[in-house]
Amino acid sequence: MDNKYYYLDGYGNVQGPFWLSVMRNLWNSGRFTMSTEVSLNGTEHWQRIEFHPEIFENFVKMPTLNRITRAKSDPTRLIVWTAVLFLAYAAYLLVNMARDMEKKQAPALQK
């Protein structure tokens, strides 16, 4: 048995039944919000559409995020980049601390 979806429109009227592909098209066209009530197979159990990610999940994911989530993690590269960023931040702090100390000592030398 294939799943068919029903939803409540803005006036509380039941719309449907619709195949999943139609529900995805309706989501893509902006017909639904995350608070739209949806029922599966005409049951009396209504849930917000957020509990049916199969309807909207393809539209939420961005291509870049898909690539990142599929990328293999390289722990060595992560450690090296973390060390490089830490050293760059430490150098930045040391330079700024040296400048601050020079500014504080400059008035004392002028006296």
C-alpha positions, 0 to 999 in steps of 0.5 A: 500500500502506497502512502498518500498524504492529506493536509489542512489548508488555511481554512481547516479544510482537508486537502488530498490525497496526494502522492509524496511527489505532489507534496514535495511540489506543493512545498517547493511552490511555497504552499506549506509552512512548517506548521502545516498539519499533515496526515498520512493515509487519511488517518485521524493522526495529524502532525505538523509537516516538520514531522514529515521530513521526507516532504521537504528534506530535499529542498532544505539541504544545500549542495555545499552542505551535501559535499561537506557531509560526504567528505572524508575526514582527515584527522592529520589535516585537522590537527595541522590546520588547528596548530597553524591557526593557533600559532597565527592567533598567538602571533597576533596577540603577541604583536598587539600586546607589544604595541600596547606596552610600547604605548604605555611606556612612551609617556613615561619615557617622554618625562 
